[in-house]
Amino acid sequence: MTIRGPRLLLLVCWLLSSGIGGLALPSVAAQSTPDSIQESVAEMTQGGVLLTTVSRHTPISAPLLHTTVTMTVSGLIVRTTVSQQFSNPSDEWVEGVYVFPLPDQAAVDHLRMRIGERIIEGQIQERAQAKKTYAKAKAKGQRASLVEQERPNIFTASVANISPHAPITIEIEYQEVVQYDQGRFSLRFPMVVGPRYIPGQPQDIEDLSPSQPSLGWAPNTEQVPDASRITSPVQHPSQGSLNPIALQIDLAPGMLLQNIESPTHAITIHKHSTNSYQVSLQDEATFADRDFELIWTPLSHAIPQASVFTEQYEGQTYLFMQLMPPTTLSSDHQAMPREVVFVIDTSGSMAGKSLTEAKAALTLALLRLTPQDSFNLIQFNSVTHTLYSTARFASASRIHEAQRYVKGLQANGGTEMLPALTQALAHIPHQEDSPRLRQIIFITDGLVGNEDSLLALLQQNLQDTRLFTVGIGSAPNGHFMRKAAQFGKGTFTHIGSTAEVQDKMNRLFLKLEHPALTDIAIQSGDSIFGEILPHPLPDLYTGEPLTVALRTTTLPSSITITGKHGARYWETTQSLLDAKSRRGITINWARKKIAQLMDQQTQEQDKTHLRQSIVDLALKYHLVSRYTSLVAVDVTPVRPDGQALHTHGLKTNLPHGMKYEAIFGWPKTATPATLYLALGSLMLGVTWIWSRRHLARR
């Protein structure tokens, strides 16, 4: 049958509006009735969300959210409590679902639900069972809360049966270790989940569970099967900011400090004693739209060469050690020829300040190349482009050509990262005999939803190539960036503002241009270690400490650490007789062990036994993981029978510095479903009128 004229145009419009042919249709919009479709599209394009309710006739106000963060730093251990207060401004009973970030290395181990003066402690359960527990309480009208891990740095909090005009406070506790790099300690608290690029074909609408409606702006796809759970609706900046946040830090670093600063927020510092400080946000009207970072610099003579802590648990000794290698490692360093591949993200999410920072960082890196180095430059968005077909020697003319290329880069399109990484990993050996150190410098915000497939590619293809990631913007995907650098035996650097480019890139150059301490091993003559984490031990670069967690039945009196610095052998011995006992060391080991098992899952075909090992560990140590969740239930039903419960996906802010239209416009980083839906609906209406007139004249 030949299709022509108005029928052909109607078919094209229907395909456009229905999401067929690779267009992603938001599942929340797909559940709308025809009468409400135009109103729904208008809502979605402004960063709104369609409510899952019994009746759509009356809009119900979503719960309001206020967050309070309290952090306690004791030496190298950070203990954080995040209090999320959900307030119901409506006359109806509501459920709030909120997607929020936490540090990617956080060990989440406690949940409390506060209702007035009452406190309900959360219990750790296998994820499927926790969902059932929550769903049962929700249906019975009981107040309940559920905390689930979507990614190591993305969590979902669900709060059921919030009564009209009443608040419920959810408290989440986690533990992490402070970071150290080249003389400075730091911690980071992420405040917003940036919009993720979602590749792949949308799954059928029928595959969605009615009991768990999709509240995200993107549907699940075969590449990102949980896309609807990590794509919170985003508030348009013109509508103001959401989620006011208060943050306070009790800082007891255990050493004399030279300086305390935050490159991201204005802070107030009060000194309590010689080694104790209270840090808070200076602006009380702070909203969750960028990561918070705190940096403290000790006096040079106060930097400890080793920090060793232990904890006893169920007959075993858990140990945490941070050892500073001597700085004299690089005193006789001679530069080795390098092949450097620069990869820069020019997708829509990088538009604005992010691309400005990325281009500045890349320009500085190009200027550090020497004539004996070779290089290539790859940019990617929806497509991948390379400056040269293969790496070329870094002559002055080629550096100048590359600088002009970088200056002309513009941000648009999607974040198709896989082809760019594949291109960067495709190594063509040089003809000359001299060995080359191959390095990839990957500059991106990392805002993708298919992290697992990208990390699997890196694990399988990096070989001897070292990968250094540079996270750009106010809220990059730290989990993906850090894990990619770990697999590539490199480092992760975050640049949050243009003012940081010079300092952060200079610190990175020290690592790029000096050989690492490699082939590191830990041994003991009088004890057998159960497990040393991470495994294998990573390479170390200038100014980095060796940080390990281990479990043993008998704590040895000392350990010997060996490694190679270029072709030279290196060795040091560390006494453990003065190790101090401290709470949280066991949790630190368990978190690292779960992370190691998750890394193994990206490579193995049969994941069943690994999954069970992760579940067993998480249940034993009371930790949230991909397969375990925390759930808290109030035993007393409060919602009257017959009263409907309205579910809301709470909106988040657009990360500071991003351009809304570059992400949710066309083209954009996010799936362009809402725009296609709006255009398709409009064209269907126009075509229907035109076809009626056309047929009437025949």
N, C-alpha and C positions, 0 to 999 in steps of 0.2 A: 504494500500500500504506500502511495506517495503522500507525504504530508507537506502541505504548502500553505501560503497565505496566513490568515489569522490563526489557523490551527497550529501551524509551526511556531508562530510567535507565542501562542498560549503555552505550548509545550516547553519552550525555552524558559519562559517566565516561571513556570511551575518547577522546573528543575532548579532554577536559581533560588527560588524561595524555599524549596524543600530540603536543600542541603545535599542533593545527589551530585555525584561526580567529584567528590573530594571536598565539598564545602561542609563545614562543621556547623550543625544546627544545635544551639543550646537546648539541652533537654528540658530545662524549665520553661523555655518558650514553646517548645513542641507540645507541652501539655496544656497550653492555653486554648480557649475556645475561639472560633473565628471572630465572634463579636468583640473579643478583648484583645485581638492580636495587635492592632495599631497602638493601643494604649500600652501594651506590654513592650513593644519594640521601643517606643519613646522612653519608657522607664529604663530599659536595659542600656540604651545608648548613653544615658546619663549616669551610668554606674549603679543603677538600681538593682533590685532583686524581686522576682515574682514570689509571692508568698504561697506556701503550701497550707491551705486552709480548707475547711469544710465548705465554706461559701466565699466566693470572690466578690460579692456585691459591696462589702464595706471594707475599706483598707484598714488594717490594724497596724498601729505604730510598733516598730521593732524595738526590742530592749536597748537601753542605753548602756554604754560600757565605760567604766573608769578603772584604770590600772594603777596599782601601787607596787613598786619594786623595792625590796630591801635586800642589800647584799652585805655579807660579812666576810672580809678577807683576813685569814689567819695564816700568815706566811705565804705559802704557795697554794693553799686550799681556799676556794670560794664557795660559800653556802648562800643560796639565793631563794627568797620567797617572792613569788609573783601572785598578787591578790587581784583578781578580776571581779569587779562588782557589776552584776547584771541587774538593772533597774527596769521594771515594767511600767511605762507611762500610760498604758491603755486600760480599758475596762474589761478586757478579755484575759483568759489564761493563755500564756505563751510559752514557747520553747525557743531558746536562743542557741544558735550554732555558730561558733566563732573559730576561724582559722588564724593561728598566731605562730610566730617564730620563737625558738629558743636557741641558744648556742649549740652548734652541731656536735660538740663533745660533751654536752650536759648529760648527767645521770639523773633522770627524773625518778624520784622514789617516794614522794608523799603527795597526797591529795586530801584536802579538808573542805567540807561544805559548811558554811556558816549561815544560819537562819536566825536572826536576832541574837540571843545569847546561846543558842544551841550549836554544837559542833558535831558533825558526822565525819568520821575518819574513813578515807577511801581504802579499798582492798584491791590488791593486785590479782587479776584473773587473766586466763588466756583470752585473747582478743574476742573470739567468737562468743565465748561465755559471758564476757563483760557486756557485749552488745545485747545479749539476751536478758541479762540482769537489768540493764538500763531500760530496754524496751518494755519489759514486764512492769517495772515500777512506773514508767511513763503512762502506760495504759491504765494502771490502777489508780492514777491520780496522785501518786507519791512524788515528792520532790526528789530529784536525782541528778547526778552529774557524772559525766564520762569524759576521760582524757585519753585520746588516742594519738599514736605517732604515725604520721603519714610519710615523713622523711625524717632523718636524724635531726633536722633543723626546722621541721614543720609539724605542728600539733593541732589537733581539733578538740575544742572543749564544747560539749553539749550539756545544756542545763534545761531540765524539763519541769513543767508545772510551776512557773513563776507566777505567783498570784497577782491580781490587778493592783497596780500602784504600790508594789512591794519589791524589795531588793533581795538577791541571793549573792553571797560572796563565795567565790571559789579560790582556794589557796593551793598553789602548786609549788613544791619545793624541789630544787635540784642542786647538784654539786658539780664543780668543774675545777680544773687546775689553771692557774694564771699562766700566761705566755711570757717567754723571755727571748729577747733578740738583741744582740749587740749593745748590751749595757742598759736595756730598758725593760721593765715589766709592764704588762698590759692585760686588760680584760675588755671584753666586748659584750654588750647586751643588745641583741637585735630587737627592733620594735615593730617592724612591718614586713609582711611577705610580699615581695615584688611580683608583678604579673608574670606568669610563666608562659613560655612558648610551648604549644601543645601540638606535636606532629602526629600524623597518622590518620587513618580513616575512622570516622565516628562509629561507635557501636550502635546496633539497632536500639530504637527506643524501647522495644519490648524487653530488652535485656535489663533495664533498670528495675530495681526492686521498689514496689509501691510503698513498702514500709520504710525505705530509706531514700526519699526523693532527692534529686540533684538540686543543689542550691548554688552551684558554681556557674560561672559564665561560659565555661567550656564543657562539652560533653566528653565522656570517656572515649578513648580511642584504643585501637589494638596495640599501639606503642606506649600509651599512657593510660592504662586501664582505670586509674583513680583520678583522672584529670578533674572531674567535677568536685573532688574533695580538696583540691589544692588551688583552685582558682576562685577565690573569694570575690564577690562583687566589689568594685572599686568606686569610691566616692569621687565625683568630678571635682577638681580643685575649686571651681567657681561656686560650689555649694558649701564651701567651708571645710573645716577639719573635724575629724572624729577622734574618739578615744583619748581624752586627756590623761597624762601619765605623770606620776610623781616617783622620783627615784632618790634613794638615800644609800650611801655606802659607808660602812664602818671599816676603815682601812687600818689594819695592824700588820704591816709588812715584815716586822721582825728585824729591821735594819734601819739605819739612819738614811734619810732621804735628802736628795738634792733638789728635787722638783716634782710637782704633781700637776698634771694638765689634762685637758680633754680637747682634742682637735675637732670634735663634733658638736659640742654644746657648751654654753657658758655655765660654769659651776661655781659653787661657794665652798670654801674649805675652812674648817675649824679644827685647830690642833688641840687634842685632849691632853696628850702627854708627849714624852720624848719620841715615842714610836707609834702613836695612835692618832688617827685623823677621822673626821666626819666630813664626807663629801656629799653634796646635794645639788640638784639642778637649780640654777639661779632664777630661771623663769618659771613661775608657777603655772603659766598658761602654755605648757609644752604638750605637743601632741605627738602621737606615735607615727612618725613619718620618715624616720631614719635611724640607723644603728647608733648606739651610744658607745663611745670608747673612752677609757680612762688609762692614762700612762703615768707611771711613777719611775723616777730615775734615782737609784741609790748613790750615795757618795762612793767614789771609785774604790776606796779602801774597804767599804762595807759590803761589797759584792761577795757572797759566800762562794767558795770553790766547790762545795758539795752540800747538799741538803738531803738527809736520809731520815725517813719516818717509817714506823711500823705499827701494826695493829694485829691483835690476836682474835681469831674467829673460828670456833668449832675445831679447836686443836691444831690449827695451822697458822703460820705467820705470813702476813701480807706486808709487802715492802714497797715504798715509793722512794725513788732516788733521782735527783737531778744533779748532774756532775758537769762542771765547766771545764772543757778541754783548755789546755794552755794556749795563749794567744800567739806564742812563738812559732806555732805550726807553719805560718806562712812567711816567715822572715827570709827564707832563701828561695822563695817562689820564683819560677821562670814561666812566663806565659806560654801556654800550649795552644797551637792553632785550633780554631773552633769553626764549626759549621753551625750557624745560628739561623733558625727559622722563626720569623716573627708572624704570629697569627693574631689578627685584630678583628673584633666583632663590630660590624657596622649595621646591625639590625635596628629596628624601630625603637626598642627599649633603650638603646644607647644614645638616642637623640638628645641634644642639649648639652648640659654640663658633662655628662658621662663621656661623650665622644671627644669633647675638648680635652678632658683629662687623659683619655686614652691616646690621643694624638700627641700630646705633650710628652707622655711617658715613652712612646715609641720613638719620637724624634731624639730624645736624650739617649735612648739605647743605641740608635744608629750611629751616633757620634762617638760611642765607645768602641766601635769596631776598629780593628787594625788591618793593615794591608795583607797580613798573613791569614786573616779570617775570611771565610766565605759566608754568604747570607742569601736568604730569599724572604719575600714578604707575601703573606696570604691574607686577604680580607674576605669576610663572608657575611651574608645576610640570607636572603632566599636562595642565592646562588653563591658560588665560590669563584674568586678571581685570584690569580697569582701574578706577581710582578715579573718574574722570570720563569722559564720552563724548568730550570734546575738552579741550584745555588750557584752564585757568581762571586768572584773575589771582590772584596770590599775596597775597590779603588775610590779615589776622591770623586771621580765623575759619577760612579754608580751610587755612592752615598748621596750625592746631590740629587740624582734622579729619583732615588727612593724618598728623599725629603719632599720633593715636589709631589710625588704620588700620595704621600701621607697627607699633605696639606689639602689635597682635593677630595679626600674621603668625606662621604656624607652618609647619614644614618637613615635607613628605610628598610622595609621588608621584614621577613621572618628570621628566626634564629636557627637556620639549618646548619647545625654544628658538626654533624657526623661527616659530611663530605670534606669539610675543611680539615678536621683532624686526620682523616684518612690520607688526604693530600700531604699534610705535614709529616706523617709517619712514613711516607713512601721515600725511602732513602736511596739515592743513587751514589755509590762510592766514588770518591775522587780518584783520578788517575795517578796523582803523585804518591810517593811512598810514605810521606810523613803522616803519622796517625793524627786524627782529629777528634776533638771532644765535641759531640753533637748535642746541641741544646735547642729546645723549643721554648719560646717565650709567648705565652698564651694570654692575651689581654681581652677581657670580657667581663660582663656582669654575671654570667653564668645562669641567667634566668630561663632555664629549660625544665621541662617536666620529665624527660626521658633520660635521667641521670644514669640509670643502671646500664642501658645499652652503650652509652658513651664510655663509662668506666670499664665495661667489659672489653671494648675495643682497645683502650689504652693498656689494660693488663696483658692482652694477647700480642700487641704489636710494638710496644715501646723498646724492648730489648735493651741495648746499651744507651739509648737516647735519654737524656735528662730533661724533664718537663718542669718549667717554672711558671706558675700561674699568677697573674696580676688581676685582682678583683677590682672592678671600677664601679663607682657610684655609691649612693648613700645606703643601699640595702642589697648587696650582691648575694649570690647563692654560695655562702661560705662552705657549706657541706661539700658541694660538688668541687669547688675550687681547691679546697684543702685535700680532699681524697684523691683528686687527679694528680696533684703535686706529690702526694705520698706514693702513689703507684709509679710515678716518674722519677722517684728519688730526688726530687727537687724541693722547692719551698713555695709557700703561698704568701703573697704580699697584697695587702688591701690599701687602695688609694681612694679616700672618701671625698677629697676636695682638691681643687687645683693647687691650693697652697701646700699640699703634702707631696706633690709630684716629685719635686727636686730631692727632698730628703729621703723619701721611700725608695726612689729609683737608685739613688747613690748607695743605699744600704743593700739593695738587690745586686748592684754591680759588683760589690765586694764578694758576693757569693758566686756570681757567674764567672768572674775572672780568676778565682783561686780554686785549686783542686780541693775536693772534699776529703774528709777522713772516711775511708771506705773499709769494707770487710770487717766491720766491728763485731767483736765477740766478747761475751762475759763468761768468766770461769771462776770456780772456787775449788780449792783443794780439800776442804773439810766438810762439804755439804753438797747435796744433790738438789738442784732447783726443780720444782715441779713444772713451772711455766714462766717464761720471761716474755713480757709484752712491751712494745710491739714485736712481732715476729714475721719476717726477719727484721733485725735492727736497721734503721735507716742510715743513709749517709749523713754526715754532719758538715756544716759549712761555717765559715768565719763568724764567730760571735754567738753560735748556737750551743745550748747545753744538750747533753745526753740525758734523756728522761725515760725511765723505765719503771714498770710495775712488775713485781714477781710474787710468786706464792711458793712457800717451802714448808716442810715439816720442821726443819731445824735451821735457825738463822745462823749463817756462817760468821766467823769473826772478821773476814775481809773478802773482797772480790777483786779479781784482776780483769782489767778491760784492755783489749788489744785492738789494733786496727792498722790500716795503711794510709800513709800520706804520700800520694804519688807512688813511687817505688820504695819508699822508706817505711820500715817497721816502727810502730808506735805502741807504747805500753804504759799503763799506770795502775797503781793499786790503791783501793779505797777501803779504809777500815769501817766496819759496821758496829763496833763496840759502843759508840756514842749515839747510836740511832735513838731518836725520841719517839715515844708512843703518841699517836694522834688518831682521833676518830676520823672516819671517812676514807682511810687507806684501802679498806676492803672493797668499798663501793667503787673506788677508782679502778681497781684491778678488774672487777666484774664488768664495768662499762667497757674497758678496753678489750676484754675477752669477747664480749658480744659483738663489738665492732670487727674484731678479727674474723669471727665466724660469718658475719654478714659479707665481708670481703670475699671469703671463700665461696659464697653462694653465687657470685657473679661468674665463676669459672666452672663449677661442677654442674653436671646435667641432673643428677639425682640430689635434690635439695632436701629430701624428707628428713634424713638423719640430722642434718645441720639445723633445720628448723626446730626439731625437737630439742636439740642441745641448747639452742637459744632460749626456748620456752622454759626449760628446766633451770637454766641460769637466772633468767629474769624473775621467775617465781621464787627461787631461793633467796635472791638478794633484793627482792621487792622493787624491781626496776621496770619502767615502761620501755617497750621495744616495739618493733614492727608487729610482733606476734602476741604482745601482752599489753593490757590497758589497766588503768585505775578507774574504779567505779565507786561512787558513794550514794547510798539510798537512805532516805528518811522513811522509817517504818510506818509513819502515820499518813494515810491518804488525806489530801487537802482539797483536791479539785472535785466539786460536786458531780454526781452522775448526770450525764446529759449535757454538761458544759464542754464545748468544743475546745481543742487545744490547737493553737496557731503556731506554726513553725516558721522561724525567720533565720535567714542566713545574714549575719551581721556584716555590714560593709567595712572595708578597710580604707586607709588613706593611700593615695598614690605616693610612692617613695619620692622624697625630696629631690628635685632636679630633673625628674622625668617629665616628658611631654605626653599628656593624655592622648592627644589626637594622633601622635606618632605610634602609639600602641594599639588603641582601639579604633583608629581610623582605617583608611584603606589606601596603600598597603600598611601593614602593621605587624608587630611581633606577635600579638595575640591572634587566635583563630578568628577570621573575619566573618563570623557567623551572623552577628546582629546586623551588620551593614548589608550583607546579602539578603537577609530576611526582610529588612526594610525596603530595599530596592525591589526585591521580588514581589512583595505585596503591592507596592506602588505600581509596578509594571503590569501586574495581573489586573488591577483595577482599570488602568488606561486601556489595556488590550481588550478587556471585556466590553468596554464602551465602544471601542473602534470596531470590534468584530460584529457587534449588534448592528451598527450602522452599515457596515459592509454587506452583511447578509440581507438587510432590509432593502438595499438597492438592487439586489439580484432578482 
